[in-house]
Amino acid sequence: MNAQWSILAGLRFFLAWVVVCHHLSHCVPSNDLLVSFQSFTGFSAVLGFLLISGYSIACSISKGNTGFYRRRFMRVYPLYLVAIFVSFIPFLIAGNEIVVLDSTKYQQPTLINLIGNLFFLQGFLVFPLGSNGVIWTLSVEVVCYLLAPLLVKLKPPVILLLIAISAGCYIAFSQIALPNKDIAFLRYGLPLLLLSWAWLLGFFYFFHAKEPLAKVSIVLLGCFLLGFHGGNYGSLASFTYVLSALLLIYATEITLPQKLCKVLDYLGELSYPLYLFHTPAILLGYAAIGLKTSFSLMFLSLIFSALFYHVIDLPIRHKRVLGFRL
């Protein structure tokens, strides 16, 4: 059977796995087996997520705008809301500050920080939660979702201009000498400005997938931009992005057994909760339970992911919560 969306689902899980392994590196020795996955680079994984997101949103909205915002809200916000409040649990047990193996300090979120993140204002007016920093990317994606019905009406040269502006700002930012160049902790809309090129590339590619130049551009532009920071992001940074781009391009031509597609589909469903809940799970396991190995912390992260997928995400998307219809 055609395995396009199953392959992309499996890719999403791999990208989430890379992000988790990157954060495990704070809590376990650097020579740990799972920590070696951070060479694939969490930042490149984020770019892969944005690329796939832009493509899938273009596919969704091309079928019609009816119910688009509702579908996006139900897909994103329930789990996101739960993840924000779960981020407090490790601190309720271990205290207001958690210090892990490499001396990284995780702080309990403030009230203003909490409220800002509830409304996706991280990266605009507030910083992402110190106890769950990965949610900084959600504000970028949500703004792109909001703009999608407008973007689909724009002519291709306008989309390309927007990509060029974002890419140009990314290059300019890379050349500025700053003590901390972590895009995750910028504000005033800078994360959106600097990274929307990746989401827009996926969005643009959906409508021009048959054009050879589009295929070449989606690969080369990402590699070119990563080259400005390649030394800071990991030895396999470009590989992770190229893998994401190539699977996006050629997934339509791949067939897989139905059983394997079902496995990939399920892993893809777990990718979003794994992304959202792994940091609280790691902090809880490390500081409250005393888990000190990467495999035990990864296992706990996967348990959290499966739990919240089956208890929160799946029932809500089928309009049932705890047996009651919504």
C-alpha positions as CSV (number, residue, x, y, z in Angstrom):
1,M,0.0,0.0,0.0
2,N,1.0,3.6,-0.5
3,A,2.9,4.6,2.7
4,Q,3.3,8.3,2.4
5,W,1.6,9.4,5.6
6,S,2.8,6.4,7.5
7,I,6.4,7.2,6.5
8,L,6.0,10.8,7.6
9,A,4.4,9.5,10.8
10,G,7.5,7.4,11.5
11,L,9.7,10.3,10.6
12,R,7.9,12.5,13.2
13,F,8.6,9.8,15.8
14,F,12.3,9.7,14.9
15,L,12.5,13.5,15.1
16,A,10.8,13.5,18.5
17,W,13.2,10.7,19.7
18,V,16.2,12.9,18.7
19,V,14.8,15.8,20.7
20,V,14.3,13.5,23.8
21,C,17.9,12.1,23.5
22,H,19.2,15.7,23.3
23,H,17.5,16.5,26.6
24,L,18.6,13.2,28.2
25,S,22.2,14.5,27.7
26,H,21.7,16.8,30.7
27,C,20.9,14.0,33.0
28,V,23.2,11.1,32.0
29,P,26.9,10.7,31.1
30,S,27.9,12.0,27.7
31,N,29.1,8.6,26.5
32,D,25.7,7.0,27.0
33,L,24.3,5.1,24.0
34,L,21.0,7.0,23.7
35,V,22.7,10.3,24.2
36,S,24.7,9.6,21.0
37,F,21.4,10.3,19.1
38,Q,21.8,13.9,19.9
39,S,24.4,14.0,17.1
40,F,21.3,14.1,14.8
41,T,20.6,17.4,16.5
42,G,17.5,18.6,18.2
43,F,17.4,21.9,16.2
44,S,17.5,20.0,12.8
45,A,14.7,17.8,14.2
46,V,12.6,21.0,14.9
47,L,13.2,22.1,11.3
48,G,12.0,18.6,10.1
49,F,8.9,19.0,12.2
50,L,8.2,22.4,10.7
51,L,8.8,21.1,7.1
52,I,6.3,18.2,7.6
53,S,3.8,20.5,9.4
54,G,3.8,23.0,6.5
55,Y,3.2,20.2,4.0
56,S,0.5,18.5,6.0
57,I,-1.4,21.8,6.7
58,A,-1.3,22.6,3.0
59,C,-2.8,19.2,2.3
60,S,-5.5,19.7,5.0
61,I,-6.5,23.2,3.9
62,S,-6.5,22.3,0.2
63,K,-9.5,20.1,1.0
64,G,-11.4,23.1,2.2
65,N,-11.4,25.6,5.1
66,T,-14.5,24.3,6.8
67,G,-13.6,23.2,10.3
68,F,-9.9,23.9,9.7
69,Y,-9.4,25.9,12.9
70,R,-11.4,23.5,15.0
71,R,-9.5,20.5,13.8
72,R,-6.2,22.2,14.5
73,F,-7.4,23.3,18.0
74,M,-8.5,19.8,18.9
75,R,-5.3,18.3,17.6
76,V,-3.0,20.7,19.4
77,Y,-4.5,22.4,22.5
78,P,-5.9,19.7,24.8
79,L,-2.5,17.8,25.0
80,Y,-0.7,21.1,25.1
81,L,-2.8,22.4,28.0
82,V,-2.2,19.2,30.0
83,A,1.5,19.3,29.3
84,I,1.8,22.8,30.7
85,F,0.3,21.8,34.0
86,V,2.1,18.4,34.1
87,S,5.3,20.5,33.9
88,F,4.6,21.6,37.5
89,I,4.5,18.1,39.0
90,P,8.3,17.6,39.3
91,F,8.6,20.8,41.3
92,L,5.7,20.0,43.6
93,I,7.7,16.9,44.6
94,A,11.3,18.0,44.4
95,G,11.2,21.8,45.2
96,N,11.2,25.0,43.2
97,E,14.5,24.3,41.4
98,I,15.9,21.0,40.0
99,V,19.6,20.7,39.2
100,V,20.5,17.8,37.0
101,L,23.8,16.0,36.3
102,D,25.4,18.6,34.0
103,S,24.4,21.4,36.4
104,T,21.5,22.6,34.2
105,K,18.9,24.3,36.4
106,Y,15.2,23.9,35.8
107,Q,13.0,26.5,37.5
108,Q,9.4,26.3,38.4
109,P,7.4,28.5,36.1
110,T,6.1,31.8,37.3
111,L,2.4,32.8,37.1
112,I,3.1,35.3,34.2
113,N,5.2,32.7,32.4
114,L,2.4,30.2,32.8
115,I,-0.4,32.5,31.5
116,G,1.7,33.6,28.6
117,N,2.4,30.0,27.5
118,L,-1.2,29.1,27.9
119,F,-2.0,31.6,25.1
120,F,1.1,30.7,22.9
121,L,2.8,34.0,23.7
122,Q,6.2,32.3,24.2
123,G,8.6,33.8,21.7
124,F,6.5,36.9,21.6
125,L,5.9,38.4,25.1
126,V,7.2,35.7,27.4
127,F,9.8,33.0,27.5
128,P,8.9,29.3,27.2
129,L,8.4,27.4,30.4
130,G,11.8,26.8,32.0
131,S,10.6,23.3,33.0
132,N,9.4,22.4,29.5
133,G,11.3,24.6,27.0
134,V,10.5,22.6,23.9
135,I,7.0,24.1,23.7
136,W,8.6,27.2,22.3
137,T,8.1,25.7,18.8
138,L,4.3,25.5,19.3
139,S,3.9,29.3,19.1
140,V,5.7,29.3,15.7
141,E,3.4,26.5,14.4
142,V,0.2,28.0,15.8
143,V,0.8,31.3,14.1
144,C,1.4,29.5,10.8
145,Y,-1.8,27.6,11.3
146,L,-3.7,30.8,11.9
147,L,-2.2,32.3,8.7
148,A,-2.7,29.2,6.5
149,P,-6.1,30.2,5.1
150,L,-4.5,33.5,4.0
151,L,-1.3,31.9,2.7
152,V,-3.2,29.4,0.5
153,K,-4.7,32.4,-1.4
154,L,-1.3,34.0,-2.1
155,K,0.5,33.6,-5.4
156,P,3.7,31.4,-5.5
157,P,6.1,34.4,-5.9
158,V,4.7,35.9,-2.7
159,I,5.3,32.7,-0.7
160,L,8.8,32.5,-2.1
161,L,9.4,36.1,-1.1
162,L,8.2,35.3,2.5
163,I,10.6,32.3,2.5
164,A,13.4,34.5,1.3
165,I,12.8,37.2,4.0
166,S,12.7,34.6,6.8
167,A,15.9,32.9,5.4
168,G,17.6,36.2,5.0
169,C,16.8,37.1,8.6
170,Y,18.1,33.7,9.8
171,I,21.4,34.3,8.0
172,A,21.7,37.8,9.4
173,F,20.9,36.5,12.9
174,S,23.6,33.8,12.6
175,Q,26.2,36.5,11.9
176,I,25.4,38.6,15.0
177,A,27.7,38.1,18.0
178,L,25.4,37.4,20.9
179,P,26.2,35.7,24.3
180,N,23.2,33.4,23.8
181,K,22.0,32.7,20.3
182,D,19.4,30.1,21.4
183,I,16.4,30.8,19.2
184,A,14.2,29.0,21.7
185,F,14.6,31.8,24.2
186,L,14.1,34.8,22.0
187,R,11.0,37.0,22.1
188,Y,9.2,39.7,20.1
189,G,8.3,37.2,17.3
190,L,11.9,36.5,16.4
191,P,11.5,32.7,16.5
192,L,8.7,33.0,14.0
193,L,10.6,35.3,11.8
194,L,13.8,33.2,11.8
195,L,12.2,29.8,11.3
196,S,9.0,30.3,9.3
197,W,11.1,29.5,6.1
198,A,11.0,25.8,7.0
199,W,7.3,25.7,7.5
200,L,6.6,27.7,4.4
201,L,8.9,25.5,2.4
202,G,6.8,22.5,3.3
203,F,3.6,24.5,2.6
204,F,4.9,25.6,-0.8
205,Y,6.2,22.2,-1.7
206,F,2.8,20.6,-1.4
207,F,1.4,22.7,-4.2
208,H,4.5,22.4,-6.4
209,A,5.6,18.8,-5.7
210,K,5.8,17.9,-9.4
211,E,8.3,20.6,-10.2
212,P,12.0,19.3,-10.1
213,L,13.2,22.8,-9.0
214,A,10.9,22.6,-5.9
215,K,12.5,19.2,-4.9
216,V,16.0,20.6,-5.3
217,S,15.2,23.8,-3.5
218,I,13.6,22.2,-0.4
219,V,16.8,20.2,0.2
220,L,19.5,22.7,-0.7
221,L,18.0,25.7,1.0
222,G,17.8,23.9,4.4
223,C,21.4,22.6,4.0
224,F,22.6,26.1,3.0
225,L,21.0,27.7,6.0
226,L,22.2,25.0,8.4
227,G,25.7,25.7,7.2
228,F,25.7,29.0,9.0
229,H,25.4,27.2,12.3
230,G,26.5,23.7,11.5
231,G,29.5,23.7,13.8
232,N,27.2,24.5,16.8
233,Y,24.4,22.1,16.1
234,G,26.0,18.6,15.8
235,S,27.8,16.4,13.4
236,L,24.7,15.0,11.7
237,A,22.6,18.2,11.6
238,S,22.4,18.4,7.9
239,F,21.8,14.6,7.6
240,T,18.7,15.0,9.8
241,Y,17.3,17.8,7.7
242,V,18.1,16.1,4.4
243,L,16.5,12.9,5.6
244,S,13.3,14.8,6.5
245,A,13.3,16.6,3.1
246,L,14.0,13.4,1.1
247,L,11.3,11.4,2.9
248,L,8.9,14.3,2.3
249,I,9.7,14.2,-1.4
250,Y,9.8,10.5,-2.1
251,A,7.4,9.0,0.4
252,T,4.6,9.0,-2.2
253,E,6.7,6.5,-4.3
254,I,7.3,4.0,-1.4
255,T,5.0,1.1,-0.6
256,L,5.2,-0.8,2.7
257,P,3.3,-3.7,4.2
258,Q,0.0,-2.7,5.9
259,K,1.1,-4.0,9.3
260,L,4.3,-1.9,9.1
261,C,2.2,1.2,8.1
262,K,0.0,0.6,11.2
263,V,3.1,0.5,13.4
264,L,4.5,3.7,11.9
265,D,1.1,5.4,12.2
266,Y,0.9,4.6,15.9
267,L,4.5,5.9,16.5
268,G,3.5,9.0,14.6
269,E,0.5,9.5,17.0
270,L,2.9,9.2,19.9
271,S,5.4,11.7,18.5
272,Y,3.4,14.8,19.6
273,P,2.8,13.7,23.2
274,L,6.4,12.4,23.4
275,Y,7.6,15.9,22.4
276,L,5.3,17.6,24.9
277,F,5.8,15.4,27.9
278,H,9.3,14.1,27.8
279,T,10.9,17.0,29.8
280,P,8.5,16.7,32.7
281,A,8.9,12.9,32.6
282,I,12.7,13.2,32.7
283,L,12.7,15.7,35.5
284,L,10.2,13.6,37.5
285,G,12.2,10.5,36.9
286,Y,15.5,12.1,37.7
287,A,14.6,14.3,40.7
288,A,11.7,12.5,42.3
289,I,12.1,8.8,41.5
290,G,15.8,8.7,41.3
291,L,16.2,7.3,37.8
292,K,19.7,7.9,36.5
293,T,20.0,5.9,33.3
294,S,18.9,7.0,29.8
295,F,16.9,3.8,29.1
296,S,14.8,4.2,32.3
297,L,14.2,7.9,31.6
298,M,13.3,7.2,28.0
299,F,11.0,4.4,29.1
300,L,9.2,6.8,31.5
301,S,8.9,9.4,28.7
302,L,7.3,6.8,26.4
303,I,5.0,5.7,29.2
304,F,3.9,9.4,29.7
305,S,3.4,9.7,26.0
306,A,1.2,6.6,25.6
307,L,-0.7,7.4,28.7
308,F,-1.7,10.9,27.6
309,Y,-2.3,9.9,24.1
310,H,-4.8,7.2,25.1
311,V,-6.4,9.1,28.0
312,I,-6.5,12.6,26.6
313,D,-5.7,12.9,22.9
314,L,-7.5,9.9,21.4
315,P,-10.7,10.2,23.3
316,I,-11.0,14.0,22.6
317,R,-10.4,13.4,18.9
318,H,-13.1,10.8,18.9
319,K,-15.3,13.2,20.9
320,R,-15.2,11.2,24.1
321,V,-13.6,12.0,27.4
322,L,-13.8,9.4,30.2
323,G,-16.7,7.7,28.5
324,F,-18.8,10.9,27.9
325,R,-19.5,12.3,24.5
326,L,-18.5,15.9,24.0
